[in-house]
Amino acid sequence: MDLDPHKIYMRMALRQAQAAFDEGEVPTGCAIIRISPDKPSGMGTLIGSAHNQVELLKDPTAHAEIIAITQASNAIGDWRLTDTVLYVTKEPCPMCAGAIVSQGFQSWSLAWPIRNAVAQARFSTLRTIPVATTGARSCKAS
């Protein structure tokens, strides 16, 4: 059993993506972890997790990242998510990228590296946030 916290948290996001797929949604999942200074490095508490629910809710903004950010903000009682790490299974759309930047995440992590030049250009604003790794692959946006 692998106890690498990045892999554990990314698996949470991947389970959410599977739930989205099973429901006929775009298979995107997201998990937000609040890092605890009193726990071992990288360990924290899950404060938000979601999958795309655009079709279910008939809401074009019901993306995994937006729903998870709302859950996390409600969980800690603040819109600033400064001591948190966001794990997401695919490149965020421009709406979600803007939300990620504005929340003040400590870092963020993708399941796979961004390889598409167009996607890299779209997410240049995310380069202001340090990138965590999933352990197996580096997820740098540049």
Phi and psi in radians as a Rosetta constraint file:
Dihedral C 1 N 2 CA 2 C 2 CIRCULARHARMONIC -1.506 0.35
Dihedral N 2 CA 2 C 2 N 3 CIRCULARHARMONIC 2.158 0.35
Dihedral C 2 N 3 CA 3 C 3 CIRCULARHARMONIC -1.806 0.35
Dihedral N 3 CA 3 C 3 N 4 CIRCULARHARMONIC 0.268 0.35
Dihedral C 3 N 4 CA 4 C 4 CIRCULARHARMONIC -1.115 0.35
Dihedral N 4 CA 4 C 4 N 5 CIRCULARHARMONIC 2.054 0.35
Dihedral C 4 N 5 CA 5 C 5 CIRCULARHARMONIC -1.004 0.35
Dihedral N 5 CA 5 C 5 N 6 CIRCULARHARMONIC -0.638 0.35
Dihedral C 5 N 6 CA 6 C 6 CIRCULARHARMONIC -1.084 0.35
Dihedral N 6 CA 6 C 6 N 7 CIRCULARHARMONIC -0.719 0.35
Dihedral C 6 N 7 CA 7 C 7 CIRCULARHARMONIC -1.195 0.35
Dihedral N 7 CA 7 C 7 N 8 CIRCULARHARMONIC -0.692 0.35
Dihedral C 7 N 8 CA 8 C 8 CIRCULARHARMONIC -1.060 0.35
Dihedral N 8 CA 8 C 8 N 9 CIRCULARHARMONIC -0.824 0.35
Dihedral C 8 N 9 CA 9 C 9 CIRCULARHARMONIC -1.250 0.35
Dihedral N 9 CA 9 C 9 N 10 CIRCULARHARMONIC -0.623 0.35
Dihedral C 9 N 10 CA 10 C 10 CIRCULARHARMONIC -1.159 0.35
Dihedral N 10 CA 10 C 10 N 11 CIRCULARHARMONIC -0.615 0.35
Dihedral C 10 N 11 CA 11 C 11 CIRCULARHARMONIC -1.081 0.35
Dihedral N 11 CA 11 C 11 N 12 CIRCULARHARMONIC -0.620 0.35
Dihedral C 11 N 12 CA 12 C 12 CIRCULARHARMONIC -1.058 0.35
Dihedral N 12 CA 12 C 12 N 13 CIRCULARHARMONIC -0.787 0.35
Dihedral C 12 N 13 CA 13 C 13 CIRCULARHARMONIC -1.133 0.35
Dihedral N 13 CA 13 C 13 N 14 CIRCULARHARMONIC -0.698 0.35
Dihedral C 13 N 14 CA 14 C 14 CIRCULARHARMONIC -1.142 0.35
Dihedral N 14 CA 14 C 14 N 15 CIRCULARHARMONIC -0.617 0.35
Dihedral C 14 N 15 CA 15 C 15 CIRCULARHARMONIC -1.121 0.35
Dihedral N 15 CA 15 C 15 N 16 CIRCULARHARMONIC -0.658 0.35
Dihedral C 15 N 16 CA 16 C 16 CIRCULARHARMONIC -1.132 0.35
Dihedral N 16 CA 16 C 16 N 17 CIRCULARHARMONIC -0.714 0.35
Dihedral C 16 N 17 CA 17 C 17 CIRCULARHARMONIC -1.082 0.35
Dihedral N 17 CA 17 C 17 N 18 CIRCULARHARMONIC -0.682 0.35
Dihedral C 17 N 18 CA 18 C 18 CIRCULARHARMONIC -1.103 0.35
Dihedral N 18 CA 18 C 18 N 19 CIRCULARHARMONIC -0.697 0.35
Dihedral C 18 N 19 CA 19 C 19 CIRCULARHARMONIC -1.087 0.35
Dihedral N 19 CA 19 C 19 N 20 CIRCULARHARMONIC -0.727 0.35
Dihedral C 19 N 20 CA 20 C 20 CIRCULARHARMONIC -1.066 0.35
Dihedral N 20 CA 20 C 20 N 21 CIRCULARHARMONIC -0.806 0.35
Dihedral C 20 N 21 CA 21 C 21 CIRCULARHARMONIC -1.038 0.35
Dihedral N 21 CA 21 C 21 N 22 CIRCULARHARMONIC -0.786 0.35
Dihedral C 21 N 22 CA 22 C 22 CIRCULARHARMONIC -1.073 0.35
Dihedral N 22 CA 22 C 22 N 23 CIRCULARHARMONIC -0.475 0.35
Dihedral C 22 N 23 CA 23 C 23 CIRCULARHARMONIC -1.661 0.35
Dihedral N 23 CA 23 C 23 N 24 CIRCULARHARMONIC 0.108 0.35
Dihedral C 23 N 24 CA 24 C 24 CIRCULARHARMONIC 1.394 0.35
Dihedral N 24 CA 24 C 24 N 25 CIRCULARHARMONIC 0.310 0.35
Dihedral C 24 N 25 CA 25 C 25 CIRCULARHARMONIC -1.681 0.35
Dihedral N 25 CA 25 C 25 N 26 CIRCULARHARMONIC 2.912 0.35
Dihedral C 25 N 26 CA 26 C 26 CIRCULARHARMONIC -1.077 0.35
Dihedral N 26 CA 26 C 26 N 27 CIRCULARHARMONIC 2.201 0.35
Dihedral C 26 N 27 CA 27 C 27 CIRCULARHARMONIC -1.316 0.35
Dihedral N 27 CA 27 C 27 N 28 CIRCULARHARMONIC 1.327 0.35
Dihedral C 27 N 28 CA 28 C 28 CIRCULARHARMONIC -2.073 0.35
Dihedral N 28 CA 28 C 28 N 29 CIRCULARHARMONIC 2.335 0.35
Dihedral C 28 N 29 CA 29 C 29 CIRCULARHARMONIC -2.251 0.35
Dihedral N 29 CA 29 C 29 N 30 CIRCULARHARMONIC 2.710 0.35
Dihedral C 29 N 30 CA 30 C 30 CIRCULARHARMONIC -2.530 0.35
Dihedral N 30 CA 30 C 30 N 31 CIRCULARHARMONIC 2.471 0.35
Dihedral C 30 N 31 CA 31 C 31 CIRCULARHARMONIC -2.350 0.35
Dihedral N 31 CA 31 C 31 N 32 CIRCULARHARMONIC 2.418 0.35
Dihedral C 31 N 32 CA 32 C 32 CIRCULARHARMONIC -2.104 0.35
Dihedral N 32 CA 32 C 32 N 33 CIRCULARHARMONIC 2.206 0.35
Dihedral C 32 N 33 CA 33 C 33 CIRCULARHARMONIC -2.010 0.35
Dihedral N 33 CA 33 C 33 N 34 CIRCULARHARMONIC 2.290 0.35
Dihedral C 33 N 34 CA 34 C 34 CIRCULARHARMONIC -1.612 0.35
Dihedral N 34 CA 34 C 34 N 35 CIRCULARHARMONIC 2.082 0.35
Dihedral C 34 N 35 CA 35 C 35 CIRCULARHARMONIC -1.278 0.35
Dihedral N 35 CA 35 C 35 N 36 CIRCULARHARMONIC 2.298 0.35
Dihedral C 35 N 36 CA 36 C 36 CIRCULARHARMONIC -1.828 0.35
Dihedral N 36 CA 36 C 36 N 37 CIRCULARHARMONIC 2.096 0.35
Dihedral C 36 N 37 CA 37 C 37 CIRCULARHARMONIC -1.128 0.35
Dihedral N 37 CA 37 C 37 N 38 CIRCULARHARMONIC -0.384 0.35
Dihedral C 37 N 38 CA 38 C 38 CIRCULARHARMONIC -1.566 0.35
Dihedral N 38 CA 38 C 38 N 39 CIRCULARHARMONIC 0.048 0.35
Dihedral C 38 N 39 CA 39 C 39 CIRCULARHARMONIC -1.889 0.35
Dihedral N 39 CA 39 C 39 N 40 CIRCULARHARMONIC 2.850 0.35
Dihedral C 39 N 40 CA 40 C 40 CIRCULARHARMONIC -0.989 0.35
Dihedral N 40 CA 40 C 40 N 41 CIRCULARHARMONIC 2.763 0.35
Dihedral C 40 N 41 CA 41 C 41 CIRCULARHARMONIC -0.854 0.35
Dihedral N 41 CA 41 C 41 N 42 CIRCULARHARMONIC 2.217 0.35
Dihedral C 41 N 42 CA 42 C 42 CIRCULARHARMONIC 1.466 0.35
Dihedral N 42 CA 42 C 42 N 43 CIRCULARHARMONIC -0.164 0.35
Dihedral C 42 N 43 CA 43 C 43 CIRCULARHARMONIC -1.497 0.35
Dihedral N 43 CA 43 C 43 N 44 CIRCULARHARMONIC 2.599 0.35
Dihedral C 43 N 44 CA 44 C 44 CIRCULARHARMONIC -2.865 0.35
Dihedral N 44 CA 44 C 44 N 45 CIRCULARHARMONIC -2.805 0.35
Dihedral C 44 N 45 CA 45 C 45 CIRCULARHARMONIC -2.105 0.35
Dihedral N 45 CA 45 C 45 N 46 CIRCULARHARMONIC 2.341 0.35
Dihedral C 45 N 46 CA 46 C 46 CIRCULARHARMONIC -1.216 0.35
Dihedral N 46 CA 46 C 46 N 47 CIRCULARHARMONIC 2.130 0.35
Dihedral C 46 N 47 CA 47 C 47 CIRCULARHARMONIC -2.084 0.35
Dihedral N 47 CA 47 C 47 N 48 CIRCULARHARMONIC -0.088 0.35
Dihedral C 47 N 48 CA 48 C 48 CIRCULARHARMONIC -2.906 0.35
Dihedral N 48 CA 48 C 48 N 49 CIRCULARHARMONIC 2.374 0.35
Dihedral C 48 N 49 CA 49 C 49 CIRCULARHARMONIC -2.686 0.35
Dihedral N 49 CA 49 C 49 N 50 CIRCULARHARMONIC 2.464 0.35
Dihedral C 49 N 50 CA 50 C 50 CIRCULARHARMONIC -2.817 0.35
Dihedral N 50 CA 50 C 50 N 51 CIRCULARHARMONIC 2.953 0.35
Dihedral C 50 N 51 CA 51 C 51 CIRCULARHARMONIC -2.311 0.35
Dihedral N 51 CA 51 C 51 N 52 CIRCULARHARMONIC 2.893 0.35
Dihedral C 51 N 52 CA 52 C 52 CIRCULARHARMONIC -0.987 0.35
Dihedral N 52 CA 52 C 52 N 53 CIRCULARHARMONIC 2.395 0.35
Dihedral C 52 N 53 CA 53 C 53 CIRCULARHARMONIC -2.397 0.35
Dihedral N 53 CA 53 C 53 N 54 CIRCULARHARMONIC 0.538 0.35
Dihedral C 53 N 54 CA 54 C 54 CIRCULARHARMONIC -1.046 0.35
Dihedral N 54 CA 54 C 54 N 55 CIRCULARHARMONIC -0.851 0.35
Dihedral C 54 N 55 CA 55 C 55 CIRCULARHARMONIC -1.193 0.35
Dihedral N 55 CA 55 C 55 N 56 CIRCULARHARMONIC -0.781 0.35
Dihedral C 55 N 56 CA 56 C 56 CIRCULARHARMONIC -1.049 0.35
Dihedral N 56 CA 56 C 56 N 57 CIRCULARHARMONIC -0.841 0.35
Dihedral C 56 N 57 CA 57 C 57 CIRCULARHARMONIC -1.585 0.35
Dihedral N 57 CA 57 C 57 N 58 CIRCULARHARMONIC -0.108 0.35
Dihedral C 57 N 58 CA 58 C 58 CIRCULARHARMONIC 0.934 0.35
Dihedral N 58 CA 58 C 58 N 59 CIRCULARHARMONIC 0.780 0.35
Dihedral C 58 N 59 CA 59 C 59 CIRCULARHARMONIC -2.322 0.35
Dihedral N 59 CA 59 C 59 N 60 CIRCULARHARMONIC 1.993 0.35
Dihedral C 59 N 60 CA 60 C 60 CIRCULARHARMONIC -1.165 0.35
Dihedral N 60 CA 60 C 60 N 61 CIRCULARHARMONIC -0.211 0.35
Dihedral C 60 N 61 CA 61 C 61 CIRCULARHARMONIC -1.713 0.35
Dihedral N 61 CA 61 C 61 N 62 CIRCULARHARMONIC 0.067 0.35
Dihedral C 61 N 62 CA 62 C 62 CIRCULARHARMONIC -1.447 0.35
Dihedral N 62 CA 62 C 62 N 63 CIRCULARHARMONIC 0.973 0.35
Dihedral C 62 N 63 CA 63 C 63 CIRCULARHARMONIC -1.484 0.35
Dihedral N 63 CA 63 C 63 N 64 CIRCULARHARMONIC 2.712 0.35
Dihedral C 63 N 64 CA 64 C 64 CIRCULARHARMONIC -0.928 0.35
Dihedral N 64 CA 64 C 64 N 65 CIRCULARHARMONIC -0.797 0.35
Dihedral C 64 N 65 CA 65 C 65 CIRCULARHARMONIC -1.127 0.35
Dihedral N 65 CA 65 C 65 N 66 CIRCULARHARMONIC -0.745 0.35
Dihedral C 65 N 66 CA 66 C 66 CIRCULARHARMONIC -1.150 0.35
Dihedral N 66 CA 66 C 66 N 67 CIRCULARHARMONIC -0.778 0.35
Dihedral C 66 N 67 CA 67 C 67 CIRCULARHARMONIC -1.126 0.35
Dihedral N 67 CA 67 C 67 N 68 CIRCULARHARMONIC -0.764 0.35
Dihedral C 67 N 68 CA 68 C 68 CIRCULARHARMONIC -1.149 0.35
Dihedral N 68 CA 68 C 68 N 69 CIRCULARHARMONIC -0.664 0.35
Dihedral C 68 N 69 CA 69 C 69 CIRCULARHARMONIC -1.102 0.35
Dihedral N 69 CA 69 C 69 N 70 CIRCULARHARMONIC -0.735 0.35
Dihedral C 69 N 70 CA 70 C 70 CIRCULARHARMONIC -1.087 0.35
Dihedral N 70 CA 70 C 70 N 71 CIRCULARHARMONIC -0.789 0.35
Dihedral C 70 N 71 CA 71 C 71 CIRCULARHARMONIC -1.044 0.35
Dihedral N 71 CA 71 C 71 N 72 CIRCULARHARMONIC -0.806 0.35
Dihedral C 71 N 72 CA 72 C 72 CIRCULARHARMONIC -1.120 0.35
Dihedral N 72 CA 72 C 72 N 73 CIRCULARHARMONIC -0.747 0.35
Dihedral C 72 N 73 CA 73 C 73 CIRCULARHARMONIC -1.080 0.35
Dihedral N 73 CA 73 C 73 N 74 CIRCULARHARMONIC -0.737 0.35
Dihedral C 73 N 74 CA 74 C 74 CIRCULARHARMONIC -1.145 0.35
Dihedral N 74 CA 74 C 74 N 75 CIRCULARHARMONIC -0.652 0.35
Dihedral C 74 N 75 CA 75 C 75 CIRCULARHARMONIC -1.121 0.35
Dihedral N 75 CA 75 C 75 N 76 CIRCULARHARMONIC -0.650 0.35
Dihedral C 75 N 76 CA 76 C 76 CIRCULARHARMONIC -1.787 0.35
Dihedral N 76 CA 76 C 76 N 77 CIRCULARHARMONIC -0.117 0.35
Dihedral C 76 N 77 CA 77 C 77 CIRCULARHARMONIC 1.274 0.35
Dihedral N 77 CA 77 C 77 N 78 CIRCULARHARMONIC 0.510 0.35
Dihedral C 77 N 78 CA 78 C 78 CIRCULARHARMONIC -2.708 0.35
Dihedral N 78 CA 78 C 78 N 79 CIRCULARHARMONIC 2.500 0.35
Dihedral C 78 N 79 CA 79 C 79 CIRCULARHARMONIC -1.383 0.35
Dihedral N 79 CA 79 C 79 N 80 CIRCULARHARMONIC -0.309 0.35
Dihedral C 79 N 80 CA 80 C 80 CIRCULARHARMONIC -1.465 0.35
Dihedral N 80 CA 80 C 80 N 81 CIRCULARHARMONIC 2.088 0.35
Dihedral C 80 N 81 CA 81 C 81 CIRCULARHARMONIC -1.891 0.35
Dihedral N 81 CA 81 C 81 N 82 CIRCULARHARMONIC 0.975 0.35
Dihedral C 81 N 82 CA 82 C 82 CIRCULARHARMONIC -1.219 0.35
Dihedral N 82 CA 82 C 82 N 83 CIRCULARHARMONIC -0.571 0.35
Dihedral C 82 N 83 CA 83 C 83 CIRCULARHARMONIC -1.811 0.35
Dihedral N 83 CA 83 C 83 N 84 CIRCULARHARMONIC 0.759 0.35
Dihedral C 83 N 84 CA 84 C 84 CIRCULARHARMONIC -2.271 0.35
Dihedral N 84 CA 84 C 84 N 85 CIRCULARHARMONIC 2.783 0.35
Dihedral C 84 N 85 CA 85 C 85 CIRCULARHARMONIC -2.192 0.35
Dihedral N 85 CA 85 C 85 N 86 CIRCULARHARMONIC 2.326 0.35
Dihedral C 85 N 86 CA 86 C 86 CIRCULARHARMONIC -1.801 0.35
Dihedral N 86 CA 86 C 86 N 87 CIRCULARHARMONIC 2.260 0.35
Dihedral C 86 N 87 CA 87 C 87 CIRCULARHARMONIC -1.982 0.35
Dihedral N 87 CA 87 C 87 N 88 CIRCULARHARMONIC 2.212 0.35
Dihedral C 87 N 88 CA 88 C 88 CIRCULARHARMONIC -2.397 0.35
Dihedral N 88 CA 88 C 88 N 89 CIRCULARHARMONIC 2.588 0.35
Dihedral C 88 N 89 CA 89 C 89 CIRCULARHARMONIC -1.539 0.35
Dihedral N 89 CA 89 C 89 N 90 CIRCULARHARMONIC -0.209 0.35
Dihedral C 89 N 90 CA 90 C 90 CIRCULARHARMONIC -2.617 0.35
Dihedral N 90 CA 90 C 90 N 91 CIRCULARHARMONIC 2.930 0.35
Dihedral C 90 N 91 CA 91 C 91 CIRCULARHARMONIC -1.013 0.35
Dihedral N 91 CA 91 C 91 N 92 CIRCULARHARMONIC 2.277 0.35
Dihedral C 91 N 92 CA 92 C 92 CIRCULARHARMONIC -1.136 0.35
Dihedral N 92 CA 92 C 92 N 93 CIRCULARHARMONIC 2.548 0.35
Dihedral C 92 N 93 CA 93 C 93 CIRCULARHARMONIC -1.240 0.35
Dihedral N 93 CA 93 C 93 N 94 CIRCULARHARMONIC 2.961 0.35
Dihedral C 93 N 94 CA 94 C 94 CIRCULARHARMONIC -0.993 0.35
Dihedral N 94 CA 94 C 94 N 95 CIRCULARHARMONIC -0.661 0.35
Dihedral C 94 N 95 CA 95 C 95 CIRCULARHARMONIC -1.088 0.35
Dihedral N 95 CA 95 C 95 N 96 CIRCULARHARMONIC -0.831 0.35
Dihedral C 95 N 96 CA 96 C 96 CIRCULARHARMONIC -1.221 0.35
Dihedral N 96 CA 96 C 96 N 97 CIRCULARHARMONIC -0.645 0.35
Dihedral C 96 N 97 CA 97 C 97 CIRCULARHARMONIC -1.045 0.35
Dihedral N 97 CA 97 C 97 N 98 CIRCULARHARMONIC -0.742 0.35
Dihedral C 97 N 98 CA 98 C 98 CIRCULARHARMONIC -1.091 0.35
Dihedral N 98 CA 98 C 98 N 99 CIRCULARHARMONIC -0.724 0.35
Dihedral C 98 N 99 CA 99 C 99 CIRCULARHARMONIC -1.133 0.35
Dihedral N 99 CA 99 C 99 N 100 CIRCULARHARMONIC -0.708 0.35
Dihedral C 99 N 100 CA 100 C 100 CIRCULARHARMONIC -1.086 0.35
Dihedral N 100 CA 100 C 100 N 101 CIRCULARHARMONIC -0.797 0.35
Dihedral C 100 N 101 CA 101 C 101 CIRCULARHARMONIC -1.098 0.35
Dihedral N 101 CA 101 C 101 N 102 CIRCULARHARMONIC -0.735 0.35
Dihedral C 101 N 102 CA 102 C 102 CIRCULARHARMONIC -1.278 0.35
Dihedral N 102 CA 102 C 102 N 103 CIRCULARHARMONIC -0.320 0.35
Dihedral C 102 N 103 CA 103 C 103 CIRCULARHARMONIC -1.426 0.35
Dihedral N 103 CA 103 C 103 N 104 CIRCULARHARMONIC -0.321 0.35
Dihedral C 103 N 104 CA 104 C 104 CIRCULARHARMONIC 1.409 0.35
Dihedral N 104 CA 104 C 104 N 105 CIRCULARHARMONIC 0.579 0.35
Dihedral C 104 N 105 CA 105 C 105 CIRCULARHARMONIC -1.015 0.35
Dihedral N 105 CA 105 C 105 N 106 CIRCULARHARMONIC 2.559 0.35
Dihedral C 105 N 106 CA 106 C 106 CIRCULARHARMONIC -1.176 0.35
Dihedral N 106 CA 106 C 106 N 107 CIRCULARHARMONIC -0.736 0.35
Dihedral C 106 N 107 CA 107 C 107 CIRCULARHARMONIC -2.834 0.35
Dihedral N 107 CA 107 C 107 N 108 CIRCULARHARMONIC 3.041 0.35
Dihedral C 107 N 108 CA 108 C 108 CIRCULARHARMONIC -2.508 0.35
Dihedral N 108 CA 108 C 108 N 109 CIRCULARHARMONIC 2.786 0.35
Dihedral C 108 N 109 CA 109 C 109 CIRCULARHARMONIC -2.524 0.35
Dihedral N 109 CA 109 C 109 N 110 CIRCULARHARMONIC 2.414 0.35
Dihedral C 109 N 110 CA 110 C 110 CIRCULARHARMONIC -1.865 0.35
Dihedral N 110 CA 110 C 110 N 111 CIRCULARHARMONIC 2.684 0.35
Dihedral C 110 N 111 CA 111 C 111 CIRCULARHARMONIC -1.181 0.35
Dihedral N 111 CA 111 C 111 N 112 CIRCULARHARMONIC -0.566 0.35
Dihedral C 111 N 112 CA 112 C 112 CIRCULARHARMONIC -2.340 0.35
Dihedral N 112 CA 112 C 112 N 113 CIRCULARHARMONIC 2.671 0.35
Dihedral C 112 N 113 CA 113 C 113 CIRCULARHARMONIC -1.139 0.35
Dihedral N 113 CA 113 C 113 N 114 CIRCULARHARMONIC 2.626 0.35
Dihedral C 113 N 114 CA 114 C 114 CIRCULARHARMONIC -1.395 0.35
Dihedral N 114 CA 114 C 114 N 115 CIRCULARHARMONIC 2.062 0.35
Dihedral C 114 N 115 CA 115 C 115 CIRCULARHARMONIC -1.943 0.35
Dihedral N 115 CA 115 C 115 N 116 CIRCULARHARMONIC -0.357 0.35
Dihedral C 115 N 116 CA 116 C 116 CIRCULARHARMONIC -1.346 0.35
Dihedral N 116 CA 116 C 116 N 117 CIRCULARHARMONIC 2.218 0.35
Dihedral C 116 N 117 CA 117 C 117 CIRCULARHARMONIC -1.081 0.35
Dihedral N 117 CA 117 C 117 N 118 CIRCULARHARMONIC -0.639 0.35
Dihedral C 117 N 118 CA 118 C 118 CIRCULARHARMONIC -1.130 0.35
Dihedral N 118 CA 118 C 118 N 119 CIRCULARHARMONIC -0.779 0.35
Dihedral C 118 N 119 CA 119 C 119 CIRCULARHARMONIC -1.102 0.35
Dihedral N 119 CA 119 C 119 N 120 CIRCULARHARMONIC -0.707 0.35
Dihedral C 119 N 120 CA 120 C 120 CIRCULARHARMONIC -1.052 0.35
Dihedral N 120 CA 120 C 120 N 121 CIRCULARHARMONIC -0.726 0.35
Dihedral C 120 N 121 CA 121 C 121 CIRCULARHARMONIC -1.169 0.35
Dihedral N 121 CA 121 C 121 N 122 CIRCULARHARMONIC -0.702 0.35
Dihedral C 121 N 122 CA 122 C 122 CIRCULARHARMONIC -1.066 0.35
Dihedral N 122 CA 122 C 122 N 123 CIRCULARHARMONIC -0.595 0.35
Dihedral C 122 N 123 CA 123 C 123 CIRCULARHARMONIC -1.791 0.35
Dihedral N 123 CA 123 C 123 N 124 CIRCULARHARMONIC 0.424 0.35
Dihedral C 123 N 124 CA 124 C 124 CIRCULARHARMONIC -1.046 0.35
Dihedral N 124 CA 124 C 124 N 125 CIRCULARHARMONIC -0.521 0.35
Dihedral C 124 N 125 CA 125 C 125 CIRCULARHARMONIC -1.186 0.35
Dihedral N 125 CA 125 C 125 N 126 CIRCULARHARMONIC -0.480 0.35
Dihedral C 125 N 126 CA 126 C 126 CIRCULARHARMONIC -1.250 0.35
Dihedral N 126 CA 126 C 126 N 127 CIRCULARHARMONIC -0.259 0.35
Dihedral C 126 N 127 CA 127 C 127 CIRCULARHARMONIC -1.170 0.35
Dihedral N 127 CA 127 C 127 N 128 CIRCULARHARMONIC -0.204 0.35
Dihedral C 127 N 128 CA 128 C 128 CIRCULARHARMONIC -1.332 0.35
Dihedral N 128 CA 128 C 128 N 129 CIRCULARHARMONIC -0.204 0.35
Dihedral C 128 N 129 CA 129 C 129 CIRCULARHARMONIC -1.890 0.35
Dihedral N 129 CA 129 C 129 N 130 CIRCULARHARMONIC 2.256 0.35
Dihedral C 129 N 130 CA 130 C 130 CIRCULARHARMONIC -0.999 0.35
Dihedral N 130 CA 130 C 130 N 131 CIRCULARHARMONIC 2.581 0.35
Dihedral C 130 N 131 CA 131 C 131 CIRCULARHARMONIC -1.774 0.35
Dihedral N 131 CA 131 C 131 N 132 CIRCULARHARMONIC 2.190 0.35
Dihedral C 131 N 132 CA 132 C 132 CIRCULARHARMONIC -1.409 0.35
Dihedral N 132 CA 132 C 132 N 133 CIRCULARHARMONIC 2.962 0.35
Dihedral C 132 N 133 CA 133 C 133 CIRCULARHARMONIC -2.042 0.35
Dihedral N 133 CA 133 C 133 N 134 CIRCULARHARMONIC 2.786 0.35
Dihedral C 133 N 134 CA 134 C 134 CIRCULARHARMONIC -1.534 0.35
Dihedral N 134 CA 134 C 134 N 135 CIRCULARHARMONIC -0.005 0.35
Dihedral C 134 N 135 CA 135 C 135 CIRCULARHARMONIC 1.697 0.35
Dihedral N 135 CA 135 C 135 N 136 CIRCULARHARMONIC -0.842 0.35
Dihedral C 135 N 136 CA 136 C 136 CIRCULARHARMONIC -1.473 0.35
Dihedral N 136 CA 136 C 136 N 137 CIRCULARHARMONIC -0.597 0.35
Dihedral C 136 N 137 CA 137 C 137 CIRCULARHARMONIC -2.379 0.35
Dihedral N 137 CA 137 C 137 N 138 CIRCULARHARMONIC 2.549 0.35
Dihedral C 137 N 138 CA 138 C 138 CIRCULARHARMONIC -1.343 0.35
Dihedral N 138 CA 138 C 138 N 139 CIRCULARHARMONIC 2.475 0.35
Dihedral C 138 N 139 CA 139 C 139 CIRCULARHARMONIC -2.042 0.35
Dihedral N 139 CA 139 C 139 N 140 CIRCULARHARMONIC 0.602 0.35
Dihedral C 139 N 140 CA 140 C 140 CIRCULARHARMONIC -1.197 0.35
Dihedral N 140 CA 140 C 140 N 141 CIRCULARHARMONIC 2.471 0.35
Dihedral C 140 N 141 CA 141 C 141 CIRCULARHARMONIC -1.484 0.35
Dihedral N 141 CA 141 C 141 N 142 CIRCULARHARMONIC -0.107 0.35
